[in-house]
Amino acid sequence: MKNLKNALLLKQLYQLKHLGYRYTSLTPYQEDEPNFSLPNTLEALKKQALECHLCSLSKSREKVVFGEGNVNAKLMIVGDMPSNSDDSTGKIFTGRSGELLTKMIENVLDISREEVYISNILKCKALEMQAPSPTHAHTCHPYLLKEIALVNPTVIIAFGTLAYHYLTEDDTPIEKIRGTLCTQKKYRIMPTYHPSYLLRNPSAKKEVFEDLLKVKALL
């Protein structure tokens, strides 16, 4: 980019020289600085995310799955990535995992799902049998950070190792860190098992129940 700018500047200087100019205070070429800032409303942010083609997952996805829920929620839930069901509907946490999540929110936290804001690290479904790459996660990361800033929650539940890692930059596996509150500048994070993990490992429900009770006490 710098070489292109210099080439255009040199070209215009030569043109001025051929026209007889010996000195000029005119700026021959000025490049506008690109605006990389994200929108300041969730509605505008979602619109931008729906049109995102910054990584390879945009080629294989069916629909972008953006966060949804109470835009002023005290509790925010962050999962890892959309499921096949989410990808086909464009809605977050659908199918069996979504049904279990709703029960966890309503039966343990004693609030409705509509009172919570729910999002994912990735906005597009990863390829079958393939874990999302750091490139995919880092591409979506600014969207999630902006969602957190706009919602401004008090507590965030991180479902699974991927969600916990990209929220804290800590590589500790979820089985070792779950149930341990992590304090950030403006909110606290509770890492615990993902609902899809609980469907495969029902015996872990007791541990998640204990984690959610801690969240309930904070709220």
Buried (B, 14 or more C-beta within 10 A) or exposed (E): EEEEEEEEBEEBBEEBEEEEEEEEEEEBBEEEEEEEEBBEEBEEBBEEBEEBEEBBBBEEBBBBBBBBBBBEBBBBBBBBBBBEBBBBBBBBBBBEBBEBBBEBBEEBBEBEBEBBBBBBBBBBBBBEEEEBBEEBBEBBBBBBEBBBEBBBBBBBBBBBBBBBBBBBEEEBEBEEBBBEEBEEEEBBBBBBBBBBBBBEEEEBBEBBEEBBEBBBEEE
